[in-house]
Amino acid sequence: MTDLPSVKNRLTHIGERIEAASLRSSNKSESVKLIAVSKTFSDQRIRDVFKLGQRRFGENYVQEAVDKIDALSDLDIEWHFIGPIQSNKTKLIAAKFDWVHSIDRLKIAERLSAARPAELPKLNVCVQVNVTGEQSKHGCSELDVMELGQEIAALPNLNLRGLMTISETSGDLDAARSAFRKLREIADQMNQKGLKITELSMGMSDDLEVGIEEGATFVRVGRGIFGDR
Ligand SMILES: *Cc1c(COP(=O)(O)O)cnc(C)c1O
């Protein structure tokens, strides 16, 4: 057993932060879903957090994730893929995950749809958007997201659910807020065109309050639960 009391305290604290931020937003707290980002943390750490009641986990690296998913197959975990996607990894992702947050181009979406095993439900997906236009970031440009969303919605084995963004604004909460607000506006525009974007995946350990105040339905928290990597 790892440092369970402190994991428990951190998880409780994150729950309280989500609750408090939800009260300030138009969201009901039950509509904000916590993804525990377990990249680099061991199977045992994930088991410990699962035992505390957490059911959604997020991973970034395909091979690491697949090893964990197999080792933890006795647990009823909902697995979210949140990392950059190489096309040679789409088959594994389509077979092993329940959600993918990081689709940024059609080729990846088509490959995921084609590889989704027939016995599984449609793969739930979000389009990752680079709302601030920073060079270093992954994600589809704001200009392309409408078309990409429409193309994804037409694929047989994907279920387009939402948009995701990463605020690499290094502690600048005002910058994070405008990025998150932008993502919500893009979702509104897509919904006006008939798409069904109900999920906004935005907010991490340092800015989850801002994400929730701007309408997040998923927040993705690693260090805030597991401790420093
Ligand atoms: C690592 C990661 C997180 C969690 O980051 P922490 O700083 O550990 O809370 C969230 N989202 C994505 C896409 C990540 O890669």
The ligand as an SDF file (V2000), in Angstrom:
LIG
                    3D

 15 15  0  0  0  0  0  0  0  0999 V2000
   -0.8340   15.1640  -17.6290 C   0  0  0  0  0  0  0  0  0  0  0  0
   -2.1110   15.7030  -18.1250 C   0  0  0  0  0  0  0  0  0  0  0  0
   -3.1090   16.1560  -17.2560 C   0  0  0  0  0  0  0  0  0  0  0  0
   -2.9430   16.1820  -15.7580 C   0  0  0  0  0  0  0  0  0  0  0  0
   -1.9100   17.0370  -15.4090 O   0  0  0  0  0  0  0  0  0  0  0  0
   -1.5040   17.2320  -13.8750 P   0  0  0  0  0  0  0  0  0  0  0  0
   -0.6100   18.3880  -13.9570 O   0  0  0  0  0  0  0  0  0  0  0  0
   -0.8290   15.9830  -13.4550 O   0  0  0  0  0  0  0  0  0  0  0  0
   -2.7420   17.4790  -13.1020 O   0  0  0  0  0  0  0  0  0  0  0  0
   -4.2940   16.5990  -17.7960 C   0  0  0  0  0  0  0  0  0  0  0  0
   -4.5100   16.6170  -19.1300 N   0  0  0  0  0  0  0  0  0  0  0  0
   -3.5880   16.1920  -20.0030 C   0  0  0  0  0  0  0  0  0  0  0  0
   -3.8910   16.2220  -21.4570 C   0  0  0  0  0  0  0  0  0  0  0  0
   -2.3570   15.7280  -19.5290 C   0  0  0  0  0  0  0  0  0  0  0  0
   -1.4520   15.3160  -20.4100 O   0  0  0  0  0  0  0  0  0  0  0  0
  1  2  1  0
  2  3  1  0
  2 14  2  0
  3  4  1  0
  3 10  2  0
  4  5  1  0
  5  6  1  0
  6  7  2  0
  6  8  1  0
  6  9  1  0
 10 11  1  0
 11 12  2  0
 12 13  1  0
 12 14  1  0
 14 15  1  0
M  END
$$$$
